[in-house]
Amino acid sequence: MLAHKFDVIPAIDVLEGRAVRLCQGRREVITFEGGEPVALARRYADDGARRLHVVDLDGAFSGAPTVGLIARLVAADGPPVQVGGGYRTLDSISNALEAGAERVMIGTAALEPGFLDDAVDRFGAGIVVAIDVHEGGVVARNGWTKRTEVTASDLASRCVARGVHRALVTSTTRDGSLAGPDLALLERIVATGIPVLAAGGISSLDDLAAVREIGCEGAIAGSALLAGRFTLPEALASLRD
């Protein structure tokens, strides 16, 4: 199935003020350095990015978003920003949207009873549920440091039932690995009916074509761009072709 539209969204993961890429979300394993986040955001904007995917790693590990991060990126006058990392309360989501974020990604909080209903009611398309998937198909939480008993498909179905507009689906074992996306996982989540942004393992233009073909609405490109596997203009041109 070919998605109606498809976007390649560059990732900017921020740790202690630097743009980095981690392997499998492990704080101690930095695989790529991307420099200063605002400078990287401007570079991607110049390359034609239509949206930026920003992960506040400090916020993800601590449970509280980094103060001022969104404002700095929005002030760079680049494309719209979707941000995640430590957004576990309705107030923190509201603050991020008021600071200029287009979307806020929620992961851990989405597993709490009643939270999705309240978030969808208040913010609608302003939230994206991050379905972070460990081996065995179960969902991770708390900055990927803990496993749950909830399966990815169950969480996706729960999102559909509650009117969530889209999900970000990440294979945690492939994230930062350049090993290729978990297409079987992505197909299972697409089959639930929720629009899917694919993340984890994207390493080539062929990978982008594959996730588009199975029906994803977009893909996150992080390590592949920093490693020079392809450029953003090359990716966008390949999708037009």
N, C-alpha and C positions, 0 to 999 in steps of 0.2 A: 504494500500500500504506500503510495507517495503522499507525503504530507502536503497540505494545501499551501503552506508557506514554511520557510525554514530560515533560521538565523544561526550564525556562528558568533558566539559571545566570548570575547577574551576574558580570561580570569585574572584578577589581581588579588592574590592572597597576602595579607599584611600581618607580619609578625614583628613586634618591637620596632615599628616604624619603617620596616623594609618590606619590599615586595619579594616574596619567596615562593618556592614550590616545595612541598613536603612529599615524602613517599608514604603512601597509605595513611596520611594524616598524623604521622608520628612527629612530634615536635622536635625531636633530637636528630631527625634525618632530613636535612635540607638538601634538595637535589639541584635546585637552580636558584640563582639570585637575579632579581629583576630590577634592582636599584630602588630609587625613590618612587613611591606609589603615584604621586601626582604626575611626575615626569612620564612614567609608564602609561598612565591614563591618557596623557596628551599624545603620546606616540600612537596608541591604538586609535585615538580619535582621528589623527592625521591619516591613518591607514584605512579609514572607512568604517570603523566600528559603529554599529547602530545602538549598541547597549553594552554596558560593562557589568561583569559579574565580580563583585567584591566580597571577599571573605575576611572578616575580622577574626583572625586566628586567636589573638589574645582574648577577644570576647568569647569565642567558642570554648576555650579552655577554662576561663574564669567564670563564665556564666553571666557576665555583664559587658555590654558593648563598650568599645573604646570611645571616649568622649572626643568629639571634634573630627573624627575620621570622615564621616559623610560630608560634613561642611567643607573640608579641604578638597575633596574630590569634586563636589558639585561646583565649588568656586573655580575649578579648572575650566569650566565652561565647555565640558565635553558632552558625550551622549548620555542618555538616561542611565541610572545606576540601580542595579538590584543588589541588595546587601544582605549578608547573613553573618552569624557568629554571635551567640549569646542573647538572642532576642527571645526571651522566655516569659515576658509579661506584655499585656496589652499596652501599657504605658510606654514601654521601650519601643514597640512597633510604631505607636503613634508619634513618638519623638523622632524616629528615623524618617517617617514619611513627611513630617513637618520640616525636617532639616533638608529635604529635597530628594530623598530616595524615591524612585518610581515604584519599587517593589521591595518587600522584606521577606527573607526566607526564614521559615521557622522549622525546627526539627524536633528537639526535645519537648518543647511545649505542645506540639501537635499530639503527643501521646497522653497528655493530661485530660482527665474527664471534663468535658464541656468547653475546653479551650477553643477547639476548632469552630464550634458553633458561634461563640462570641467573636472570634477573630473575623470570620466570614461576614457576620452581621455588620461589624464596624468598618471593615476595610475592603471587603470584596476582592477585586482583582489586585489589590495592593499587597496581597500575601501570596507566597509560593511555599508549598510544603516540601521540605527537603526529606526525601526518602533515602536515607543512607544505609546501604545494605552490606552486612557482613557475610562471610561464608555461611552457607546453609540457608541463605535467603531471609535471615532475620534482620530486623532494623536495629541500627546502632543509635546511641544517644550520648549526651554529655560530651560533645566534642569527639565523638567516635570512641570514647574510652570504655563504654559499657554496652553490653549486648542486652536486647530485650527478648521476649518470647513472641513478639508481634512479627508476622511475616510481611514482606514488602507488598505482596498482593492484597493482604488484608487491610493494610494502612491505605493503600491506593483506593480500594473499594470504599473505605470509610470516608475518604476525601470526596469521592464522587457523591456519596449520599449526603454529604454536608455542603455541597455546592462549591468546593474549592476549584478555582479557575485553572490551576496548573500545578504540576509537581516537578521538582528537580530530582532526578534519580541517579544516584552515584553508587557504583561498585567500589566499596572502600578498599578492597584488595588490589584494585587496578588503578586507583587514583595516584597520579604522579608516576606511574610505571611505564607509560608509553607502550603498553602491552596490547592495546586494542580494547574497544568497549565490550561489555558483556551483553551481546545482542539478545541472548535468550532471556535475560532478566528484563531488558528494555521491552521486548515483545510482550512479556507477561503483563507489564504495567500498562503499556499502550492498550492492551486488550480489555482493560477495565473501563476504558472510555475517557480517562483523564488526559488532557494534553501534557506531553512529557518533554522536558529538557534533559538531554542525556549528558552525563558527566562520568569521568573516570576512564582513563586509558586511551583517549583519543590521540592518535599518533600520525595520521596520514589523511590525505584527501579522500582516499578510498574509505576510511573509517567514517568520515563525514557523510559520504554518499550512502553508506550502509545504514547509518542510523536514520537518515532521511527516508530511505526506502521502506523501513519498517513502520514509519508513521510518526516519528518524533517531530516536534515543532522546532527544535533547535538543538544545538550542542555547545557545551562549554569547552573552550580550548585554552589550556594553561601551559603545561610543560612543553607541548608540541610547538607552540609559538616561541617560547624562550629558548628551546633547543634548536630552533631553525629547521624543524621538519617541514614546515610550510609557513608562508606569511599570510597575514590576514587578507591582503588583496588577492593572493592566489586562491585562497579558500573561497572568497566571495565570487571570484570569476568562475571557478569550477562549478559552483552551484548555479550560476546563471547559465552556463553552457549545458 
